[in-house]
Amino acid sequence: MGLLSLAIWVPIAFGVALLAFGRDEHARGVRWVALVGAIVSFLVTVPLYTGFENGTAAMQFVEKGSWIARFNVNYHLGVDGLSLWLVLLTSFITVVVVISAWEVITERVNQYMGAFLILSGFMIGVFAALDGILFYVFFEATLIPMYLIIGIWGGPNKIYAAFKFFIYTLLGSLLMLVALIYLYNKSGGSFDILSWHKLPLGSTAQTFLFFAFFAAFAVKVPMWPVHTWLPDVHVEAPTGGSAVLAAIMLKLGAYGFLRFSMPIAPDASHEWAWLMIALSLIAVIYVGLVALVQEDMKKLVAYSSVAHMGFVTLGFFIFNDLGVSGGIVQMIAHGFVSGAMFLGIGVLYDRVHSRQIADYGGVVNTMPKFAAFALLFAMANCGLPGTAGFVGEWMVILGAVKANFWLGAGAATALIFGAAYTLWMYKRVYLGPVGNDHVKELTDINAREFLMLSLLAIAVLWMGIHPKPFTDVMDASVTELLRHVAISKLPLP
């Protein structure tokens, strides 16, 4: 079994084992098995990075075997510079989420941990799939564990939020399935994604394919105006669910644009780039303003996620190396930072059982260690130089200025709004005198919470201070993607 198969199936195997054998009376053992499963799953992905060759855009660690021979569907896996770090991010965040739920989840512990491990395997499958149907199966399969995580362990309106999440994402994906079947027929019976990249297509066909993929991926990112499901889901989801949703699941949509929309329909991507840029700028500016007026911490960070993901799609559709590389770096950085922000809110919620900003004040007086971590993550969310949040945004702004000065100026306003809503929240929650008796009785973070936040803090600072390992991996693949997208697929007149 190859490394990518191990990366996908090891967490799924541990997750299924927990579902089959774990019981609440054995909750302590279940937690340890889940942690071992998450750590082993992460360690399996590390050789993907250490053995990765930077100078080539070719797929690496490729595995291929027949799956449904009658329809030429293959179990075909591989990673390149566009997907490698997303695989590592997924396995890393899963470890952190298992640690975060250690004491908090007390009922159906095996099902909670099992759902996250299975979800981790499915998401890695999305990033590694090179067969259209395999991609679709993994893409849709991620809905099931996340639906259960929200619907079972969520807040008071969890059923509504889980249903909204499922319906939005499922409806968008159905159009993608139609596009995959069209490509299968057009290519003479192949579901090979890389061969679809070379398929000559007319203008009408490309436009249809572009918007069919847009329906699936824009909802997942989520882009404005199909972002309305995200704040509801974040507010109701348990802390771990919010962290995984923001850190990884939103990236499935952005990754889809890189793997499908741009290389398969390059002419349509150029033709409709103005629309993608406009929707991205609305997300960056308007949704940033919406975040400013939120009174619920989770909702504020949820809207912040929409604004930061606007940077990703903006970077992709300005079609230059800085923009596309910046968009991918921003995906990884947002994974670290948004995951940390949601887990930090979870630390407070576990103690006070409120997410309302007004119910806090002066937390630094009773939780100084935690307030220091929260400040680091808040600064990263603002895009402070030296943190992960700065690198991707700076690259996208540079790429946008290279394409058009006013685009860059519009994108740069996000740094101002980001600082405004993040620091406003930090000031009201953490600074000043102790706000009330609940805050007065707070205890600082324990060793488990310290470990969880330290792992994220190291990642945020490492990426901010030394981004070269991240950018080196993707350079060749980004160059190849831009070269490919620059060549028209339209038949010669």
C-alpha positions in Angstrom: 0.0 0.0 0.0 1.4 3.4 -1.0 1.9 6.4 1.2 -1.2 8.2 0.0 -3.4 5.2 0.5 -2.0 4.9 4.0 -2.7 8.7 4.6 -6.4 8.1 3.6 -7.2 4.7 5.1 -5.2 4.7 8.4 -7.4 7.4 10.0 -10.6 5.8 8.5 -9.5 2.4 9.9 -9.0 3.9 13.4 -12.3 5.8 13.1 -14.2 2.6 12.1 -12.5 0.7 14.9 -13.6 3.3 17.4 -17.2 3.2 16.1 -17.2 -0.6 16.4 -15.5 -1.2 19.7 -15.6 2.0 21.7 -18.2 2.5 24.5 -18.8 5.4 26.8 -17.7 3.3 29.8 -14.3 2.9 28.1 -14.1 6.6 27.2 -10.6 7.0 28.5 -9.3 4.2 26.3 -11.3 5.6 23.4 -9.6 8.9 23.7 -6.1 7.4 23.8 -6.9 5.2 20.7 -8.2 8.3 18.9 -5.0 10.2 19.8 -2.7 7.4 18.7 -4.8 7.1 15.4 -4.5 10.8 14.7 -0.7 10.9 15.5 0.0 7.8 13.3 -2.1 9.4 10.5 0.0 12.5 10.8 3.3 10.6 10.8 2.2 8.7 7.7 1.9 12.1 5.8 5.3 13.4 6.9 7.3 11.3 4.3 5.1 12.9 1.6 6.9 16.2 2.4 10.4 14.7 3.1 10.3 12.7 -0.1 8.8 15.3 -2.3 10.8 16.6 -5.3 10.4 20.4 -5.5 11.6 21.1 -9.1 8.9 19.3 -10.9 5.2 19.9 -11.6 4.5 16.2 -12.2 2.3 14.2 -9.9 4.3 12.3 -7.2 3.5 9.2 -5.0 1.1 8.1 -7.8 -1.0 5.0 -7.2 -3.4 3.6 -9.8 -5.6 0.5 -9.9 -8.8 -0.4 -11.6 -11.9 0.2 -9.4 -15.1 0.0 -11.6 -13.6 -1.5 -14.8 -16.9 -1.3 -16.8 -16.9 2.5 -16.7 -13.1 2.9 -16.6 -13.2 4.3 -13.1 -9.8 4.0 -11.4 -8.5 4.2 -7.9 -6.0 6.9 -9.0 -4.0 9.0 -6.4 -1.2 11.5 -6.6 -0.1 14.8 -5.1 1.7 17.8 -6.5 2.7 21.3 -5.2 -0.9 22.4 -5.2 -2.1 19.6 -2.9 0.8 18.4 -0.8 0.5 21.0 2.1 -3.3 20.5 2.2 -2.8 16.8 3.0 -0.3 17.7 5.8 -2.6 20.4 7.1 -5.5 18.0 7.3 -3.6 15.4 9.3 -2.0 18.0 11.6 -5.3 19.7 12.4 -6.9 16.3 13.2 -4.3 15.7 16.0 -5.1 19.2 17.5 -8.9 18.6 17.3 -8.6 15.2 19.1 -6.6 16.9 21.9 -9.1 19.7 22.1 -12.0 17.3 22.7 -10.2 15.3 25.4 -12.2 16.5 28.4 -15.0 18.4 26.7 -16.9 15.6 25.0 -18.3 13.1 27.6 -21.1 11.4 25.6 -20.7 9.2 22.6 -16.9 9.8 22.8 -16.2 7.0 20.4 -18.6 8.3 17.7 -17.2 11.9 18.0 -13.6 10.8 17.7 -14.4 8.2 15.1 -16.3 10.8 13.0 -13.3 13.2 12.9 -10.8 10.5 12.0 -13.0 9.2 9.2 -13.6 12.8 8.0 -9.8 13.3 8.0 -9.3 10.3 5.7 -12.1 11.5 3.3 -10.6 15.0 3.1 -7.1 13.7 2.3 -8.8 11.6 -0.4 -10.2 14.7 -2.0 -6.8 16.3 -2.2 -5.1 13.2 -3.6 -7.8 11.9 -6.0 -6.8 12.0 -9.7 -10.0 10.2 -11.0 -13.2 12.3 -11.4 -15.5 9.8 -9.8 -13.1 9.0 -6.9 -12.8 12.8 -6.3 -16.6 13.1 -6.3 -17.1 10.2 -3.9 -14.6 11.6 -1.4 -16.0 15.1 -1.9 -19.5 14.0 -1.0 -18.4 11.6 1.7 -17.0 14.4 3.7 -20.6 15.7 4.2 -21.7 12.6 6.2 -19.3 12.8 9.3 -19.6 16.6 9.4 -23.4 16.5 9.2 -23.4 14.1 12.2 -20.8 16.1 14.1 -23.0 19.2 13.8 -26.3 17.4 14.3 -25.4 15.3 17.3 -22.9 17.5 19.3 -24.0 21.0 18.1 -25.9 23.8 19.9 -29.7 24.4 20.3 -30.4 24.9 16.6 -28.1 22.1 15.5 -30.6 20.2 13.3 -31.4 23.3 11.3 -27.7 24.2 10.9 -26.8 20.6 9.9 -29.6 20.4 7.4 -28.7 23.8 5.8 -25.1 22.7 5.5 -26.0 19.4 3.9 -28.6 20.9 1.4 -26.4 23.8 0.3 -23.3 21.7 -0.4 -25.2 18.7 -1.9 -27.2 20.8 -4.4 -24.0 22.6 -5.6 -22.3 19.2 -6.0 -25.0 17.7 -8.3 -24.1 20.2 -11.1 -20.5 19.1 -10.7 -21.6 15.5 -11.2 -23.3 16.5 -14.5 -20.0 18.2 -15.6 -18.0 15.1 -14.7 -20.3 12.8 -16.8 -20.1 15.3 -19.7 -16.3 15.2 -19.6 -16.4 11.4 -19.4 -18.4 11.3 -22.7 -16.4 14.0 -24.3 -13.0 12.3 -23.6 -14.1 9.0 -25.0 -14.8 7.3 -21.7 -12.1 8.5 -19.3 -12.5 9.9 -15.8 -8.8 10.8 -15.6 -8.6 14.4 -14.4 -5.1 15.0 -15.9 -6.3 13.9 -19.3 -9.3 16.3 -19.0 -6.8 19.1 -18.6 -5.7 18.5 -22.2 -9.2 18.0 -23.7 -10.0 20.6 -26.4 -13.4 22.2 -25.6 -15.5 24.9 -27.4 -16.5 28.2 -25.8 -20.1 27.1 -24.8 -18.9 23.8 -23.3 -16.2 25.6 -21.2 -18.7 28.1 -19.9 -21.1 25.3 -18.9 -18.3 23.4 -17.2 -17.0 26.5 -15.5 -20.4 27.4 -13.9 -21.1 23.7 -13.1 -17.9 23.5 -11.1 -18.5 27.0 -9.7 -21.8 25.8 -8.2 -20.0 23.1 -6.2 -16.8 24.9 -5.3 -18.2 28.5 -4.6 -20.6 27.0 -2.0 -17.8 25.1 -0.3 -15.3 28.1 -0.1 -17.9 29.8 0.6 -18.0 32.8 -1.8 -20.4 35.6 -1.5 -23.5 35.4 -1.9 -23.7 31.6 -1.2 -21.9 32.0 2.1 -25.0 32.3 4.3 -24.9 28.7 5.6 -21.4 29.2 7.1 -22.2 31.5 10.1 -25.2 29.4 11.1 -23.2 26.2 11.0 -20.2 27.7 12.9 -22.5 29.0 15.7 -24.1 25.6 16.2 -21.2 23.3 15.6 -19.1 21.9 18.5 -15.6 23.6 18.8 -13.8 20.8 17.0 -16.4 20.8 14.2 -15.9 24.6 13.7 -12.1 24.2 13.7 -12.1 21.5 11.0 -14.7 23.2 8.9 -12.8 26.5 8.8 -9.3 25.0 8.7 -9.8 22.3 6.1 -13.3 21.8 4.6 -13.5 25.3 3.1 -10.3 24.5 1.3 -11.9 21.7 -0.6 -13.8 24.3 -2.7 -10.7 26.5 -3.3 -8.7 23.4 -4.3 -11.4 22.5 -6.8 -10.9 25.7 -8.7 -7.2 24.9 -9.1 -7.7 21.3 -10.1 -10.8 21.5 -12.2 -12.2 25.0 -13.2 -8.9 26.7 -14.3 -7.1 23.9 -16.2 -10.2 22.2 -17.7 -11.9 25.5 -18.8 -9.1 28.0 -19.2 -10.8 30.3 -21.7 -14.0 30.4 -19.6 -11.8 31.1 -16.5 -10.3 34.1 -18.2 -13.6 35.3 -19.6 -15.4 35.1 -16.2 -12.4 36.2 -14.1 -14.0 39.6 -13.7 -16.9 38.0 -11.9 -14.7 35.9 -9.6 -12.6 38.9 -8.8 -15.8 41.0 -8.1 -17.3 38.3 -5.8 -13.9 37.9 -4.0 -13.6 41.7 -3.4 -17.2 41.8 -2.1 -16.3 39.0 0.3 -13.1 40.8 1.4 -14.7 44.2 1.9 -18.4 43.8 2.5 -18.2 40.6 4.7 -15.3 42.3 6.6 -17.8 45.1 7.5 -20.4 42.5 8.4 -17.9 41.0 10.8 -17.5 44.3 12.6 -21.0 44.4 13.9 -21.2 40.8 15.2 -21.9 40.3 18.9 -21.2 36.5 18.9 -17.4 35.6 18.8 -18.0 32.5 16.7 -20.1 34.5 14.1 -17.4 37.2 14.0 -14.7 34.6 13.2 -17.0 32.8 10.7 -17.5 36.0 8.7 -13.8 36.7 9.1 -13.2 33.2 7.4 -15.4 34.3 4.4 -13.4 37.5 4.1 -10.0 35.7 4.3 -11.1 33.0 1.8 -12.0 35.9 -0.6 -8.3 36.5 -0.7 -7.8 32.9 -1.9 -10.2 33.1 -4.9 -9.0 36.7 -5.7 -5.4 35.4 -5.9 -6.3 32.5 -8.2 -8.2 34.6 -10.8 -5.7 37.4 -11.3 -3.6 34.7 -13.1 -0.1 35.6 -12.0 2.4 33.6 -10.0 2.3 35.8 -6.9 -1.5 35.7 -6.9 -1.9 31.9 -7.2 1.0 31.1 -4.9 -0.4 33.6 -2.4 -3.8 32.1 -2.6 -2.4 28.6 -1.8 -0.3 30.0 1.0 -3.3 31.8 2.4 -5.3 28.6 2.4 -2.7 26.9 4.6 -2.3 30.0 6.8 -6.0 30.4 7.2 -6.1 26.7 8.3 -3.7 27.3 11.1 -5.2 30.7 12.2 -8.9 30.1 11.9 -8.5 26.7 13.6 -6.7 28.4 16.4 -9.3 31.2 16.7 -12.2 28.7 17.0 -10.4 26.5 19.4 -9.6 29.6 21.6 -13.3 30.5 21.6 -14.0 26.9 22.6 -11.6 27.3 25.6 -13.7 30.2 26.9 -17.0 28.6 26.0 -16.1 25.4 28.0 -15.8 27.6 31.1 -18.5 30.2 30.8 -20.9 28.6 28.2 -21.4 31.8 26.3 -20.0 33.1 23.1 -21.4 36.7 23.5 -18.6 39.3 23.5 -20.6 41.3 26.1 -20.5 38.5 28.6 -16.7 38.8 29.0 -14.2 41.6 29.8 -10.8 41.6 31.5 -10.1 37.9 30.8 -6.3 38.7 30.8 -6.6 39.3 34.6 -7.7 35.7 35.3 -6.2 33.8 32.3 -2.9 35.5 31.5 -1.4 32.5 29.6 -4.5 32.0 27.5 -4.7 35.8 26.8 -1.1 35.7 25.4 -2.0 32.9 23.0 -5.2 34.6 22.0 -3.3 37.8 21.3 -0.9 35.9 19.0 -3.8 34.4 17.0 -5.6 37.7 16.9 -2.5 39.4 15.4 -2.2 36.6 12.9 -5.9 37.0 11.9 -5.1 40.7 11.3 -2.2 39.8 9.1 0.7 41.0 11.3 4.1 40.5 9.7 5.9 37.5 11.3 2.7 35.5 11.5 1.2 33.0 9.0 -1.7 35.4 8.3 0.6 38.0 6.7 2.4 35.9 4.1 -0.5 34.8 1.9 -2.4 38.1 2.1 0.8 40.1 1.2 1.5 37.9 -1.8 -2.1 38.2 -3.1 -2.0 42.0 -2.6 1.3 42.2 -4.5 -0.1 40.0 -7.3 -3.3 42.1 -7.4 -1.3 45.3 -7.7 0.8 43.7 -10.5 -2.5 43.0 -12.3 -4.2 46.3 -11.5 -3.4 48.9 -8.9 -7.0 49.4 -7.8 -7.5 45.7 -7.3 -4.6 45.7 -4.9 -5.9 48.8 -3.2 -9.4 47.1 -2.7 -7.8 43.9 -1.4 -5.6 45.9 1.0 -8.6 47.3 2.8 -9.2 43.9 4.2 -6.1 44.3 6.4 -7.7 47.4 7.9 -11.1 45.8 8.5 -9.4 42.6 9.7 -7.5 44.6 12.3 -10.6 46.5 13.3 -12.9 43.6 14.0 -10.3 41.3 15.5 -8.7 43.9 17.8 -12.1 45.2 18.8 -13.1 41.7 19.8 -9.8 41.2 21.7 -10.1 44.5 23.5 -13.7 43.8 24.7 -13.1 40.2 25.7 -9.6 40.3 27.2 -8.5 43.8 28.2 -9.7 46.2 30.9 -11.0 45.4 34.4 -12.7 42.0 35.2 -16.1 42.3 33.6 -18.3 40.1 35.9 -18.3 37.2 38.4 -18.0 34.6 35.6 -14.7 36.1 34.4 -13.5 36.5 38.0 -13.9 32.8 38.6 -12.1 31.7 35.4 -9.1 29.4 35.7 -6.1 29.6 33.3 -5.5 26.9 30.7 -4.4 23.5 31.8 -1.6 21.4 30.3 -3.8 19.8 27.6 -5.1 23.2 26.4 -1.5 24.6 26.6 -0.3 21.8 24.4 -3.1 22.3 21.8 -2.6 26.0 21.5 1.3 25.7 21.5 1.1 23.4 18.5 -0.9 26.0 16.6 1.2 28.9 17.8 4.4 27.1 16.5 2.7 26.5 13.2 1.6 30.2 12.9 5.0 31.6 13.8 7.0 29.0 11.7 5.0 29.8 8.6 5.2 33.6 9.3 8.9 33.7 9.9 10.1 31.0 7.4 7.5 30.5 4.6 10.1 29.1 2.2 9.3 25.4 2.8 5.7 26.2 1.8 6.4 28.3 -1.3 9.2 26.0 -2.6 6.9 23.0 -2.8 4.3 24.8 -4.9 6.5 27.0 -7.3 6.8 24.4 -10.1 3.2 23.4 -10.0 1.9 27.0 -10.0 4.2 27.9 -13.0 2.9 24.8 -14.9 -0.7 25.7 -14.0 -0.4 29.3 -15.2 1.4 28.1 -18.4 -1.4 25.7 -19.1 -4.2 28.2 -18.4 -2.6 30.8 -20.7 -3.0 28.4 -23.7 -6.5 28.6 -25.4 -8.4 25.3 -25.8 -10.7 26.7 -28.4 -10.6 24.9 -31.8 -8.8 27.0 -34.4 -11.2 28.9 -36.8 
